[in-house]
Each structure stands twice: as structure tokens, then as C-alpha cells.
Amino acid sequence: MAISKEERSKYNKKYYQEHKKQRQEAARKWYEENKDKLDKEKLKDYHKAYYEANRDKWPRRTREQQDKYNATRRERYANDPNLRKEISDKVKDYHKRYPMAKKSQRIKKKYGISLQEFNTLLESQGGKCAICGYSDLSDKNFFPVVDHDHVEGRIRGLLCMNCNMGIGKFKEDVSRLQSAISYLEGFNG
């Protein structure tokens, strides 16, 4: 005689309540005996070693399979607002939990330098804007930005937002900047 899902569920709940203490004790005992296996770093190393040793068991997708998978994901993303919201929420949560990861990715993609190189550059400038010397890292307006030559793409240094925007407004034109200085000096002295 087959048991219905409801009957199985009732039985499982009743069994759990009747054996709750024993189950908890068994779980505690198992944890004590196996907690070294639960160490995330050890587990990560174990999985990596297993993958390396058994790489041939895990065939890679072919280019066609990957393209088909990507097309399916793109189509689902385009047509499923719940999936878009779920992915958006996950991305926001990730960036909230790991703000430096976002910064690191952005700097690497846009300027080709690592976060380590960015921090070294900031340290070499004494943690200050290369133009005005402003150094309050807690101020959102200072958030050091990479100043780079838009023609050659080379990095010149780190600036505060105001100085970087100022250079941008003057189109990085030295003669315009010198004219602005002369103009201001005419009123200051």
C-alpha cells in the first residue's frame, strides 16, 4: 500500500518530534568528528586538488554548447522580469558586501591597473590629491579618481573629484588653464 505525500509528511514530523533530542545529539557528535572537513579553506583546497586530479572526468562545454547556453540565458533574462530583479538584487547585495571588489573591477577594466597599484599610487602621493592636496578619504567628493591622458591613455596620478572635473572642463588644454589663472590673478592682486 502506497503512502500519500500528506501521510509521509505527518509521519516525518511526528518522528522528528519524538526523536528530536537523539537527532540533535547525533548531529552535534557528527559535527565534532567532522568539523575539520568543514573548514572552508581545506574544502576549497580539496575540491581544487580533486578537480586537477580528475579533470578528464569534467569535459568542457564546446563553443557551440556555450553559445547555445548563453543565448538561452539572454533570452530568459530578456523575457523574465523576476529573473532580472533576482539578478539585480544579487549584484546589489554583492557590491554592498564587497565594495572593494567593485572598485577593483572598475579600475582594472577602465585603466588597466590593479587595486594594489592604485593604492601604491595613492600612498606615493601621501594619500592626497596631486593638485590641491585634499586628503579626507571619508569625504565622498574626494574619493580619489584616476587622472589619465585621454589621448595616450597613460595615468598621470590621483585627484579629488573637483580637480579632476576642473581639468576635464578645461578639456585638458594647458593654454586654457593658464588663461584662467591669469584671469583670476587679475582680480586677486
C-alpha positions as CSV (number, residue, x, y, z in Angstrom):
1,M,0.0,0.0,0.0
2,A,1.4,3.4,-1.1
3,I,1.6,6.3,1.4
4,S,0.4,9.7,0.3
5,K,2.6,12.7,0.5
6,E,0.5,14.2,3.3
7,E,0.7,11.0,5.3
8,R,4.5,10.8,4.8
9,S,4.9,14.4,5.8
10,K,2.8,13.8,9.0
11,Y,4.8,10.7,9.8
12,N,8.2,12.6,9.3
13,K,7.1,15.5,11.6
14,K,5.9,13.1,14.3
15,Y,9.1,11.0,14.1
16,Y,11.2,14.2,14.3
17,Q,9.4,15.4,17.4
18,E,9.7,12.0,19.1
19,H,13.4,11.7,18.3
20,K,14.4,15.4,18.4
21,K,17.0,15.0,21.2
22,Q,18.7,12.0,19.7
23,R,18.9,13.6,16.3
24,Q,20.4,16.8,17.7
25,E,22.9,14.8,19.8
26,A,23.9,12.8,16.7
27,A,24.3,16.0,14.6
28,R,26.4,17.5,17.4
29,K,28.6,14.4,17.6
30,W,29.0,14.3,13.8
31,Y,30.0,17.9,13.7
32,E,32.7,17.4,16.4
33,E,34.1,14.4,14.5
34,N,34.0,16.1,11.1
35,K,34.5,19.9,11.7
36,D,38.0,19.8,10.2
37,K,36.3,18.7,6.9
38,L,34.1,21.7,7.1
39,D,36.9,24.2,7.1
40,K,36.2,26.3,4.0
41,E,39.9,26.7,3.0
42,K,40.6,23.0,3.4
43,L,37.4,22.2,1.5
44,K,38.4,24.6,-1.3
45,D,41.9,23.0,-1.5
46,Y,40.3,19.6,-1.5
47,H,38.0,20.4,-4.4
48,K,40.8,22.1,-6.3
49,A,43.0,19.1,-5.9
50,Y,40.2,16.7,-6.8
51,Y,39.4,18.7,-10.0
52,E,43.1,18.8,-11.0
53,A,43.4,15.0,-10.5
54,N,40.1,14.3,-12.3
55,R,40.0,17.0,-14.9
56,D,39.3,14.5,-17.7
57,K,36.0,13.5,-16.0
58,W,34.7,17.0,-16.3
59,P,34.6,17.8,-20.0
60,R,34.4,21.4,-21.0
61,R,31.5,22.7,-23.0
62,T,32.2,23.1,-26.7
63,R,31.9,26.6,-28.1
64,E,28.6,25.7,-29.7
65,Q,27.2,24.4,-26.4
66,Q,28.4,27.5,-24.6
67,D,26.9,29.8,-27.2
68,K,23.6,28.0,-27.0
69,Y,23.6,28.2,-23.2
70,N,24.4,31.9,-23.3
71,A,21.6,32.6,-25.9
72,T,19.1,30.7,-23.7
73,R,20.2,32.7,-20.6
74,R,20.0,36.0,-22.5
75,E,16.5,35.1,-23.8
76,R,15.3,34.2,-20.4
77,Y,16.8,37.4,-18.9
78,A,15.1,39.5,-21.5
79,N,11.7,37.8,-21.0
80,D,11.6,37.2,-17.3
81,P,11.3,40.3,-15.1
82,N,11.5,38.1,-11.9
83,L,14.9,36.8,-13.1
84,R,16.1,40.3,-13.9
85,K,15.1,41.5,-10.4
86,E,16.7,38.5,-8.7
87,I,20.0,39.0,-10.6
88,S,19.9,42.8,-9.9
89,D,19.3,42.2,-6.2
90,K,22.1,39.7,-6.0
91,V,24.5,42.1,-7.8
92,K,23.5,45.0,-5.4
93,D,23.9,42.7,-2.4
94,Y,27.3,41.6,-3.6
95,H,28.5,45.1,-4.2
96,K,27.2,46.2,-0.8
97,R,29.0,43.4,0.9
98,Y,32.2,43.7,-1.1
99,P,32.6,47.3,-2.2
100,M,36.3,47.0,-2.9
101,A,35.6,44.2,-5.4
102,K,33.5,46.6,-7.5
103,K,36.2,49.3,-7.2
104,S,38.9,46.8,-8.2
105,Q,37.0,45.5,-11.2
106,R,36.2,49.1,-12.4
107,I,39.8,50.3,-12.1
108,K,41.2,47.2,-13.8
109,K,38.7,47.4,-16.7
110,K,39.0,51.2,-17.2
111,Y,42.6,51.9,-16.5
112,G,44.4,48.5,-16.6
113,I,45.8,48.8,-13.1
114,S,45.1,46.6,-10.1
115,L,43.7,47.8,-6.8
116,Q,47.2,47.2,-5.3
117,E,48.8,49.6,-7.9
118,F,46.0,52.1,-7.3
119,N,46.8,52.0,-3.5
120,T,50.5,52.3,-4.1
121,L,49.9,55.4,-6.3
122,L,47.7,56.9,-3.6
123,E,50.4,56.1,-1.0
124,S,53.1,57.7,-3.1
125,Q,51.1,60.9,-3.2
126,G,50.8,60.8,0.6
127,G,47.1,60.0,0.4
128,K,46.4,63.4,-1.1
129,C,45.1,64.9,-4.4
130,A,48.1,65.6,-6.6
131,I,46.8,69.1,-7.4
132,C,45.1,70.6,-4.3
133,G,46.5,68.3,-1.6
134,Y,43.0,67.5,-0.2
135,S,43.1,64.2,1.7
136,D,39.9,63.4,3.5
137,L,39.3,59.9,2.4
138,S,36.0,59.7,4.2
139,D,34.6,62.6,2.0
140,K,32.7,61.2,-0.9
141,N,33.8,64.2,-3.0
142,F,37.5,63.2,-2.5
143,F,37.1,59.6,-3.5
144,P,40.4,59.5,-5.3
145,V,39.9,59.2,-9.0
146,V,42.4,58.2,-11.6
147,D,43.6,61.1,-13.8
148,H,44.7,59.9,-17.2
149,D,45.7,61.4,-20.5
150,H,42.7,60.8,-22.8
151,V,44.8,60.7,-25.9
152,E,47.6,58.4,-24.8
153,G,45.7,56.7,-22.0
154,R,48.6,56.9,-19.6
155,I,47.9,57.5,-15.9
156,R,49.1,60.9,-14.5
157,G,48.1,60.5,-10.9
158,L,45.1,60.5,-8.5
159,L,43.0,63.6,-8.0
160,C,39.9,64.6,-6.0
161,M,36.7,64.8,-7.9
162,N,36.8,68.7,-8.1
163,C,40.3,68.9,-9.5
164,N,39.6,66.0,-12.0
165,M,36.4,67.7,-13.1
166,G,38.2,71.0,-13.4
167,I,40.8,69.6,-15.7
168,G,38.0,67.9,-17.7
169,K,36.0,71.2,-18.1
170,F,39.1,72.9,-19.5
171,K,39.5,70.0,-22.0
172,E,43.0,69.2,-20.6
173,D,44.2,72.3,-22.5
174,V,47.2,73.9,-20.7
175,S,46.7,77.3,-22.5
176,R,43.0,77.4,-21.3
177,L,44.2,76.6,-17.7
178,Q,46.9,79.3,-17.9
179,S,44.3,81.8,-19.2
180,A,42.1,81.0,-16.3
181,I,45.0,81.5,-13.9
182,S,45.8,84.9,-15.5
183,Y,42.1,85.9,-15.3
184,L,41.9,85.0,-11.6
185,E,45.2,86.8,-10.8
186,G,43.9,89.9,-12.4
187,F,41.2,90.1,-9.7
188,N,43.3,89.0,-6.8
189,G,46.1,91.4,-6.9
